[in-house]
Amino acid sequence: MIDRLPVAERFTHFFDKTGELRQLDYLLVSTSLAAQSGATPILIRKGLSTKATQVTEPRFPGVTAKNEASDHCPFGIDVTL
């Protein structure tokens, strides 16, 4: 379902040593449920290091280049059954 986001937004992980953004985390939804839902995934990048300069949203208090909450971005989607 992350393919519903613009290509530049399809990352869930920041690799500090190379500065790469990658999709390492997945949300698995059945084909029929995905077809019924027009929802777009919500990614939370507030915990990524400020070294991830591609991220423009504000970080959680205390998150810096040396102190990050996580190198992975939690994400989810609202689905109505």
NORPE-V299445 format. One record per residue. N is the residue number from 0. RES is the residue in one letter. PSI is psi in whole degrees, -180 to 180 (NA if undefined). Layout:
n->{N | N}
res->{RES | RES}
psi->{PSI | PSI}
This chain:
n->{0 | 1 | 2 | 3 | 4 | 5 | 6 | 7 | 8 | 9 | 10 | 11 | 12 | 13 | 14 | 15 | 16 | 17 | 18 | 19 | 20 | 21 | 22 | 23 | 24 | 25 | 26 | 27 | 28 | 29 | 30 | 31 | 32 | 33 | 34 | 35 | 36 | 37 | 38 | 39 | 40 | 41 | 42 | 43 | 44 | 45 | 46 | 47 | 48 | 49 | 50 | 51 | 52 | 53 | 54 | 55 | 56 | 57 | 58 | 59 | 60 | 61 | 62 | 63 | 64 | 65 | 66 | 67 | 68 | 69 | 70 | 71 | 72 | 73 | 74 | 75 | 76 | 77 | 78 | 79 | 80}
res->{M | I | D | R | L | P | V | A | E | R | F | T | H | F | F | D | K | T | G | E | L | R | Q | L | D | Y | L | L | V | S | T | S | L | A | A | Q | S | G | A | T | P | I | L | I | R | K | G | L | S | T | K | A | T | Q | V | T | E | P | R | F | P | G | V | T | A | K | N | E | A | S | D | H | C | P | F | G | I | D | V | T | L}
psi->{-15 | -17 | -4 | -9 | 158 | 148 | -43 | -16 | 2 | 53 | 148 | 4 | 140 | 120 | 104 | -40 | -30 | -10 | 14 | 145 | 131 | 163 | 105 | -15 | 143 | 155 | 113 | 123 | 141 | 156 | -43 | -40 | -41 | -39 | -32 | -22 | 128 | 9 | 153 | 137 | 150 | 121 | 140 | 111 | 14 | -15 | -5 | 148 | 148 | -5 | -23 | 78 | -14 | -19 | 123 | -13 | 152 | 148 | 163 | 152 | 136 | -14 | 127 | -169 | -27 | -13 | 104 | 157 | -39 | 158 | 3 | 148 | 117 | 146 | 160 | -179 | 142 | 126 | 132 | 127 | NA}
